[in-house]
Amino acid sequence: MQCLRCRVSEASLAVSQFQFFPPMVKIVAYGLLCGVFIASGLAKVQNPTAMGQYILGGGLPKALKMLDVPVPFGPKEAELLALVTGVLMLACSAMIVLGVMRQVGAALLAFVLFNVTVFQHINIEDPAKTPQDQVIQALKNASIIGALLLVSQSGGGSTRKAATPAAPSPKKKQ
């Protein structure tokens, strides 16, 4: 019969043998999380005019009118918004996947996706009349926003292991 300490020690050894998996899993997870933003960002950058038309058909122009915001919002502004959103999606995705200011990139993407969800997938004038397929898209986006918020609050900014600190140098005797 094995003692509890022996079993715990064997389990620790088994876990330590697979320590290379967590960084790989994180890289894959970040890539999967950002894949949709990379595809969407590329579409917006490559064809901002078509994406601008899509934005004009959404809720943002209606919301601006409902709030009496005196800002012109026509095809040129929508095209610029699509281009800026696309660049932001690509830049933030790169930040997350590469581990460069990952938390900032995730927070920015969550902010962008929240606005896209509200203005493109929800009927601004009457949310109860939002079509079922758009409700599903909004719920999917809410799940992604949750994942991005988790990444924005995670401790590590990089998938690489931190270098071990150098040993302190011995003090010289005087």
N, C-alpha and C positions, 0 to 999 in steps of 0.2 A: 504494500500500500504506500503510495507516494504522499509526501507531506504537501501541504498547501503551498509552501514557499517554493518547492521544486516545480510544481505545476505552473505557478505564476512566472517563475524564471524561464521555463520552457516556452510559455506563451510570449514572454517578452522577447526571447530569442527569435521566435517565429515572426513576430511583428517587425523586428529590426532587420531581418533579412529582406523585407519588402519595402524598405524605406525609399527606394527609388521610384515607387509608384506615385506617391502624393504629388511631387512636382509635375510628373507627366499628366496625371489626372487634372491638375489645375490648368495646365496649358491647354489641354483638350477642352475643358469646360469653358475657359475664357474664349477660345476659338468658336465653340458652338454658340455661346451667348452673343458674340459679336458678329457672327456670320450674317444674320439678318440685317444688321446695321451696315455692314460692308456692302452687301448687295443693294440695299436701298440707297446708301450714300453714292455708290457708283451710278445708279440709275438717275439720281437727281443731278449729279455733276455732268453726266454725259448728255442729258436731255432736260435742261432746266425749264424750257418752254412748255413741254408737255406736263411736267410735274407742277409747274405754275398754274396751268389750267385745272389740274386736279385739285390744287389748293383753293383756287377760286370757286370750285364747286362744293367745297366743304363749308364748315361752320364759321371759319375765321371772319370772312366778310360780313356775315350775318351778325356775329357777335360785336364787331366794330360798330355796325349800324345800331344795334340794340343799345349799346353803351354810349351812343352819340360821340364816338371818338372822332375828332376832326382830322383824321389822317387819311390821305388818299390811298386806296388799296386797289390797284388795277392789275392788269397783266404784267407790267414791268416790275412792280413791287412783289408780286407773287413769284415771278421768275427769280428775282434776287433772293427771296426767302427760301425758295427751293435750293438754289445754289449754295447759300450759306448753311442751310440745314444739312445738305449732302456733305459739304466739307467738314462740318462739325461731327457728323456721324463717322466719317472716315478717320478723322484725327483722334476722336475719343476711342474708337475701336482699336486703333494702333496703340494708344496709351495703355489700354487694358491688356491687350494681348502681349505687348512687349514689356509690361511691368514698369512703365515710366509714368509716374504720377497716376497710378492706376485708380486710386480713390477719387481723384478729381475727375478723371475721364468718366468713371462710372456715375458719379453724381450729375455731371453735365448731360450724359446720355439719358439718365432717368428724367431729368427736367425736360429735355427735348421730347422724349417719348410721352410724357404726361401731356404736354401741349398737343402733340399730334393726336393722341387718343381723344382728348376733349374736343378738338376742333375738326377732326376728320371722321371720327367714328360714333359720335354722339349727336343726336338731333338737338342743337342748341336751343331752338325755339320751344320744343316740347320733348324733353328727354324720354317721356313715356312712349312716344311714337318712334323711337329708334328701332329700325328694322332688326330682326333677330340675328341676321348674319353680322351686323355691325356691333351688336351687343357682345357676340362671341369674340369678335376682333378686339373689342375694348377689354374684355376679360383676359384674353391672351396677353395683351399689352400690359395689363395690371400685373400679371404674373412675371413678366420680364422686368417691369419696374421694380418689383420686389427683389428679384435676383440682383439687379443693378444696385439697389440700396444695400443689400448684403455685402456686395463687393466694395461699395463706397465706405462701409464701416469695418471692413476687414483690416487686420493689423498690418499685413505685409504689402509692400508696394512692388515686390519683385518675386519671381518664381525661383530665382537662384538662391542658393544657400549663402548666408552671410559668412564672410571670412572669419576665421577664428582669430580672436584678438592676440596680438603679440605678447609674449611673456614680458613682464616688467624687467627692465634692465637692473642689474645689481647696483646698489649705491656704492660709490667709491669712498674708501676710508681716507680721512685726511690726517 
